[in-house]
């Protein structure tokens, strides 16, 4: 069955999450993603958590890709990469700005090799701006954007998310940019440079508080989202807008006989619902809310989540054979498409596809591959 991005080839020079997850998404949609790793493999192949010798971290973001090990510090390695660029549609990289130019492969150099190439550059602070050369990871984006100060409450003690939210959002932006650039290239024959960074992505998460502050000089604009207590845990009840909020209060008032505090007494209204939910189980609360057509969900642990039949029916986790640990559960395709469904593939070992890719795309024979291997250009 044909895939949406079948025939699209991506050369990935990316590590950690923000870049590789973009490559993962394009692979899910059918692109051939060739991951170019240093000799011995990318450093995140050893990143925690590790199960039976296999990094879950690396596996999640790199399944379905092809791996070649190439030393791009050598002239031979640069020659091989330049040859691969001629066959590619997209180059995806997440080095510090200036690194690709130092390597001899900035956008202008790539365009000279293949005029319609698309370069997707993912970085901490972007290809221009006063912080351009700073190294950054996800939590720095959360910190500098103000997002960390807002997590869980409008204004209070800063706390980072338990996962790399900014990395994953940046990967989405990079993928969207790449797809838009492919569309532009189809119309015009022109490639382009795409500049995505962690800081910009993090700032998209505080859009309302920033606009509110500039309009009023006050902090806030979006309330925190603490869950409601339950006898056996906690639940989230989402009531955006007055009609839903009033319906929730009416349910509580009818059940308890309590008077509803005035609208301006937000704390009193919150306590009224807190006291009511604290006397009930999560299942009972969710059932009552669902019957009343109010959005509600239990606050669950990961062990509870992976038992949910909804997750398995939608194939959001898929068990696969793995050459290192025997078998592994990997995330499924999040974008469900009716005519061109996505697919995932196994986790590649370091350099697993070096010979296959170079012989198929560049015509290297066994002698040429052996010479490159002896010179430690490939592995």
N, C-alpha and C positions, 0 to 999 in steps of 0.2 A: 504494500500500500504506500502510495506517495505521501511524503511529509511536506509541511508548509515550506520549510527552508531547505528541502532537498536540492542539491546542486550548489548550495552556498558553502564556501570553505572559509574557515576562521583559523588564523594562526594566533594562538594564545601565549603571550609572554606575561603571565600573571601569577601572583601568589596570594596566599591567605584567602580572604572572602570576597571583597567587593568586585575584583576582576574575575576570578574563577567562577563565581556564581552567575555572572553575566554569560560567560562561556557555557556554563551548564545549561542555562535556559535556552540558548540558541541550539545546543545539542539536543535538548528535549524536543525542540520543534523541527528537528531533522537536519540541521547543519552538520557538516563534517568539521569537528573542532580538533585541531592538531595542537596539543599542548607541548610547547617546547620547554624542556627542563634542562637544568644544568647536569653535567655528568654525575651520575649517582642518584639523581632525582631531586625534586623540590624539597626544601627544608620542612614544609608543613606535612610531609609524609610521616613525620615523627610527632606531630602535634597531639597533645592530649585532647580528648580521651582516646586511649589505645586499647583495643580488645584483641587478644590472641595475636599480637604483633601487627595488627592493622589499625591505622589511624582512622577513627570515625570522622574526625574533622576533615581530613583530606578526602576521604571516600565520598562524603556527602556532596562536596562541591566539584568533584572531578570525575564522577561516574559517567560513562558514555563517551568519553573523549579518547583520542589516540595520543599516545605518548612517544615523543622522540627525545633522546638526550643529545644535546648539541652544545659544544663550547663556543659561544659566540664572541669570546675574547680573542679567538684565533682568526687568522685570515681565511682559513679553510671553512670555519664555522660561519663567518660573514658571507662567504660565497654561497654556501648551502642555503642560508636564510634568504639571501637575495633571490636565489632560484625559486624558493618556495613562495616568496611574495608574488612572483609572476603568475603563479597559479591560484592565488587567493583572492577573496573578495573583501575580507576584513582582517585587520590586525588589531588585537586587543591587548593592551599593556597597562600595568599599574605601577610602573617605576616612579621614582621621584622626578618631577619635571626637570628636563635637561639631560636625563640619562639616555634617552633614545637618540638625542642629537650627538652626545658623546660617543655612542656606539656606531654612529654613522647612519642611523635609520629614523631620523625625525620625519615629519610629514612630507616636507619638500623632497627629501631623499627617497622616501617610499614612492612618492608620486612620479619621480623620475624613472623609477623601476617599472611601475605600473600606473598609468595616468588616472585610472578610475578607482584606485584603492581607497578604502575607508579605514581610517585610523581612529580607534576608540581609546582615548587616554583617560584612565581613572587615577585620581591622586587624592591627597589629603585636602589640599586647599586650592587646586586648580592650576591651570597652565599660566595664569597671570594673577597679579595681586600681591600685596605686601607680604603675605605668608607663603608665597609660592614654593619656596625651597624647604619648608618645614616638613619633617617626617610626621605622619599622623596615623593613628588607628581609630577604630570606631569610637572608643570612649572619649577621645579628644573632641570629636565632632559633637558628641552629646554634651560635653562640658562647655565648649566655646559657643555653641548655638543658644544656650539657655535651656535646652531640653531637659538636662539633668536636674535643673532647679525646679522644674515643673512636674516631674514624674510622680504621679500619685496624689498631688495636691497642687492648688494654684500657686502658692508661695510657701516655701518651707525648706526643710533640710534636703540638700541635693542627694540624689541616689541614681545610679546608673541602672539601665535595664539588665536583666540576667542574660541577655543574648545580644548579638551585634546588630542592633536594629538599623543603625546608620549604614553599615556595610551592605546590608541586604537591600535597603532602599536605593542605595547608590547603584547596586547591580541592576535593579529594575530600570533606573534612569538610563544606564549604559545600554541595556538591551533595547529599550524603546528608541533611544537615539540611533542605534545601529539599524533597526528595522526602518525607521524613517529615512535614514541615509540610503538604504537599499532602494526604497521607493523613489527617492530623488534621482538616484543613479539610473534606475530603469527609465525614467522620463527624459533625462538630460545626458546620460553618459558620464556624468561628473561624480567623482568621489569627494570626500571632505574629511575634515578633522572634527572629532566630537570630544568635547572637554567636559567630563563629569567629575565631581569631587565630593568628598565626605561632608565638608562644611556646607556646601550648597544643599545637599540632600537633607542634612540636619535642620537647616533653616526652613525647609518646607514643612517641618513638623511643628514649628512655632509661628506659623503665619498669622493666626488670629491674635495671639498675645502681642506680637510685634506691632501689628496694625492698631490694636486697641491702645497700646501704650503711646504710640505716636499721635493718636487722636485725642487722648485724655490725660496723658502724663501719669497714668496709674498702671500698676501691675495687675495682672489677672486677665480676664477676657474669656477664659475657659475654666470651668470648675474642675476640681479633682474628681476622681472616680473610685472612691473607696467602696468595697462590696458591703453587703448587709450581712450581719451575723446570723448563723443558723445553729440549731442544736448540735449538728454534726459537721459543721464547717462554715461555709459562707456562700452567698449567692450574689450574682450581679443582676440587678433589675434596671433596665434602661428605659427611662421615660422622658425622651426629649419632647419639649413642647408642653403647654399647659394642659391640653386635653388628656394626655396619657398620665401626667402627674396627678391630675384630679381623680382619674379613674383608680389609680393605685391607692390614694388616700381614702376614697370612698369604700374600697374593699376593706381596708383596715378599720375604718370607723364603723362599718356595719357589723364587722366581726367582733369588735371589742366594746362598742358603745361609746368610745372616746370621741370628744369633740375635735374637729380638725383645727389646728392653730391657724391664725391668719397668714396670708400669703407672704407677708414680709418677715414672718418668723421662720426662716429657713431651717434654723437649728432645731426648733420645736417640731417641725414637720419631719425632719430627718429622724429625730429621737422616737417619734411616734411609730414610724415604720421599723426602725431598729428593734424596738421593744416587741413588736409583733412577730418579726421574722425570727428573733432569738428563741421564741417558744416553739418553733416548728423545724422539721427536718428540711434539708435541701430539696428532696424529692417532692415533698408536699408543697413547698413554696413554688417550685417551678410548675407543678401541675396546676395550682390555683392561677398563677400568672398566665400560663398558656391558655387555659380555659377563658380567661378574660382578654385574650389577645394582647397581652403586654409582654414584650421581649424579656426573657429571663433565662439564666443559665447557672449551673453550679460552678463554683470555683474548684477546679479539679487539679489533682496531681498528675504528673506524667504517667505513673503506673495506671491510673484510672483512664487517662486519655487513650492509651494504646489498647485498652479493652473495648473501646467504643466501636460497635459494628459499622457506624457511619464512615469512619476512617477507612476501614478495610473494604467496604463496598465501593468506595470511591478511589480505591487503590492509591491512597496517599502514603502508604508504606508498602514496599515491595521486597520480598525476600529473593536474594540472588546468590548464586555460587560465587565464591571469592577465592582467588589463587593463594591468598595469604592466610586468611582465618577460616576458610572452609565455606561459610555462608555468612551473609550479612543482610540486615534490613536497611534499605535506602529509601529516601523520599521519592514519591511518585511524581508524575507530571501534574502541576497545579493548574495549567491552562487546558481545559477540556475542549477539543475541537471535533466537530461532527464529521467533516469530510476529510480532514488531514490530521488525524490524532497524533499526539506526540509519542515518544518512546524513550526509554532509558536503557543504558547499556552498562556493562561491568566496569569495575575500577581497573584502570590499566596499571601494570607494573612499570617501573622506570625503564624507558626506552623500548618498551614492548613492540612498538610499531615503527621503529627507526628504519629498518631495512625495507619494510613493506612500503612506507610512505616515500622514501627516497628513490626506490626503484620504480614505483608506479608513477610518481609525479615528475621526477627529474631524469628518469632513465638510467640511473646508476646501476652498473652490473656488479657482480660479486667481487671482482678485482678492485673496482673503485671503492666499494663499501669497505673492503678489507684494508685498503690503503688509508682511508679516513679513520678507521678504527685504530690502526697501528699508530697513526699520528695523534690519537686521542682527541680528534675533532668530534666524533660521535661515539655513542655507546648504546 
